[in-house]
Amino acid sequence: MKFLSLLTAAALFVLPGLGHAENILAKDATSLARFFETEGVEFEVTTDDVGDPKLKVDYYGNDFSIYFYGCENNKNCDAIQFFSGYQTDGGVRVVKINEWNTENRFGRAYISDEGSARVELDVYLGDTGMNPDDFAELLGYWSRIVQDFEEFINW
């Protein structure tokens, strides 16, 4: 029995990552899809206009997209971008968007060529990614950004 306990302790020492959730990576949409699936969040994996992965997410009432960047042949990406757009048909002026960007550290906003208000958050994940707890916290920040932005533009 003592030998079995020593063997178990040795295995835990040698394999410290065993049992820990995998990091969120931008290599492809797989790790993000697994994260959202585990969280019970509705999402759809699609592709963007150039064939890179894209997720459409409904995160507890916040609808947004996640785009993948730094990809090689539509895989092995190193960054993601949270994106939310609003068809305001020019109803939000550039001076208002500049006010948002001046007063908010996270969540870059702009007006598209079509006059839509948009807010984005870029995240570099590199080769090792981000642990799931930190990613969940990042999603909390993003949700607050979206809610605050919608209120700011009177959505």
C-alpha positions as CSV (number, residue, x, y, z in Angstrom):
1,M,0.0,0.0,0.0
2,K,2.9,2.3,0.9
3,F,4.4,1.6,-2.5
4,L,1.2,2.5,-4.3
5,S,1.1,5.9,-2.5
6,L,4.7,6.6,-3.4
7,L,4.0,5.7,-7.0
8,T,1.0,8.0,-7.1
9,A,2.9,10.8,-5.6
10,A,5.8,10.3,-8.0
11,A,3.3,10.4,-11.0
12,L,1.8,13.6,-9.8
13,F,5.3,15.2,-9.4
14,V,6.4,14.0,-12.9
15,L,3.1,14.9,-14.5
16,P,2.0,18.2,-12.9
17,G,-0.4,19.1,-15.7
18,L,-2.3,15.9,-15.4
19,G,-5.9,16.7,-14.6
20,H,-5.6,20.4,-15.3
21,A,-7.8,21.9,-18.0
22,E,-6.0,22.7,-21.3
23,N,-5.0,26.2,-22.2
24,I,-7.1,28.2,-24.6
25,L,-5.2,28.4,-27.9
26,A,-5.8,30.2,-31.1
27,K,-4.2,27.5,-33.2
28,D,-7.6,26.6,-34.5
29,A,-11.2,26.9,-33.1
30,T,-11.0,23.6,-31.3
31,S,-9.9,24.7,-27.8
32,L,-12.3,27.7,-27.8
33,A,-15.1,25.4,-28.9
34,R,-14.3,22.9,-26.1
35,F,-14.2,25.8,-23.6
36,F,-17.6,27.1,-24.7
37,E,-19.1,23.6,-24.8
38,T,-17.9,22.9,-21.3
39,E,-19.4,26.2,-20.1
40,G,-22.7,25.4,-21.7
41,V,-22.5,28.5,-24.0
42,E,-24.1,28.5,-27.4
43,F,-21.7,28.9,-30.3
44,E,-21.2,28.1,-33.9
45,V,-17.9,27.5,-35.6
46,T,-17.7,29.1,-39.1
47,T,-15.0,30.7,-41.2
48,D,-14.4,34.3,-42.1
49,D,-14.0,35.8,-45.6
50,V,-10.5,34.5,-46.0
51,G,-11.1,31.0,-44.6
52,D,-9.7,31.6,-41.1
53,P,-11.8,30.2,-38.2
54,K,-14.6,32.3,-36.7
55,L,-16.9,31.6,-33.8
56,K,-20.4,33.1,-33.4
57,V,-21.1,33.1,-29.7
58,D,-24.2,33.8,-27.6
59,Y,-22.6,34.3,-24.2
60,Y,-25.5,34.6,-21.8
61,G,-27.3,37.2,-23.9
62,N,-24.3,38.9,-25.4
63,D,-24.0,38.0,-29.1
64,F,-20.5,38.5,-30.6
65,S,-18.0,36.9,-32.9
66,I,-14.5,35.7,-32.4
67,Y,-12.1,36.1,-35.3
68,F,-8.7,34.4,-35.5
69,Y,-5.5,36.2,-36.6
70,G,-1.9,35.4,-37.4
71,C,-3.0,32.3,-39.1
72,E,-0.9,30.2,-41.6
73,N,-3.1,28.6,-44.2
74,N,-6.2,29.1,-42.0
75,K,-4.6,27.3,-39.1
76,N,-1.9,27.8,-36.5
77,C,-3.3,31.2,-35.5
78,D,-1.7,33.1,-32.6
79,A,-4.4,35.7,-31.8
80,I,-8.1,36.2,-31.5
81,Q,-10.4,39.2,-31.7
82,F,-13.7,39.6,-29.9
83,F,-16.0,41.7,-32.1
84,S,-19.5,43.1,-31.8
85,G,-21.1,45.4,-34.4
86,Y,-24.3,47.5,-34.4
87,Q,-26.1,48.8,-37.5
88,T,-26.6,52.3,-36.4
89,D,-26.8,53.8,-39.9
90,G,-24.6,56.7,-39.0
91,G,-26.6,57.4,-35.8
92,V,-23.4,57.4,-33.7
93,R,-21.0,60.2,-34.4
94,V,-17.3,59.8,-34.6
95,V,-16.8,62.3,-31.8
96,K,-18.9,60.0,-29.5
97,I,-16.7,57.0,-30.5
98,N,-13.6,59.1,-29.8
99,E,-15.0,59.8,-26.3
100,W,-15.4,56.0,-25.8
101,N,-11.8,55.3,-26.9
102,T,-10.5,58.1,-24.6
103,E,-12.3,56.9,-21.5
104,N,-12.1,53.1,-21.9
105,R,-8.9,51.1,-21.6
106,F,-10.3,48.0,-23.1
107,G,-12.5,47.6,-26.1
108,R,-11.5,49.7,-29.1
109,A,-14.5,51.3,-30.9
110,Y,-14.9,52.7,-34.4
111,I,-17.5,53.5,-37.1
112,S,-17.4,51.3,-40.2
113,D,-17.6,52.6,-43.7
114,E,-21.3,51.8,-43.7
115,G,-21.9,53.9,-40.5
116,S,-22.2,51.0,-38.1
117,A,-20.7,51.2,-34.6
118,R,-18.3,48.5,-33.7
119,V,-16.3,47.5,-30.6
120,E,-13.3,45.0,-30.6
121,L,-10.9,43.5,-28.2
122,D,-7.7,41.9,-29.5
123,V,-6.0,39.1,-27.5
124,Y,-2.6,37.6,-28.3
125,L,-2.5,33.9,-27.2
126,G,0.9,32.9,-28.8
127,D,2.1,29.3,-28.6
128,T,1.1,28.5,-25.0
129,G,-2.3,30.2,-24.8
130,M,-4.3,31.3,-21.7
131,N,-5.5,29.1,-18.9
132,P,-9.3,28.6,-18.8
133,D,-9.8,30.6,-15.6
134,D,-8.1,33.6,-17.0
135,F,-10.0,33.2,-20.3
136,A,-13.3,33.1,-18.3
137,E,-12.3,36.3,-16.6
138,L,-11.5,37.8,-20.0
139,L,-15.0,36.9,-21.2
140,G,-16.4,38.6,-18.1
141,Y,-14.5,41.8,-19.1
142,W,-15.7,41.5,-22.7
143,S,-19.3,41.1,-21.6
144,R,-19.0,44.2,-19.5
145,I,-17.4,46.0,-22.4
146,V,-20.3,45.0,-24.7
147,Q,-22.9,46.0,-22.2
148,D,-21.2,49.4,-21.5
149,F,-20.8,50.1,-25.2
150,E,-24.4,49.3,-26.0
151,E,-25.5,51.7,-23.2
152,F,-23.0,54.3,-24.4
153,I,-24.4,54.3,-28.0
154,N,-28.0,54.0,-26.7
155,W,-28.5,50.6,-28.3
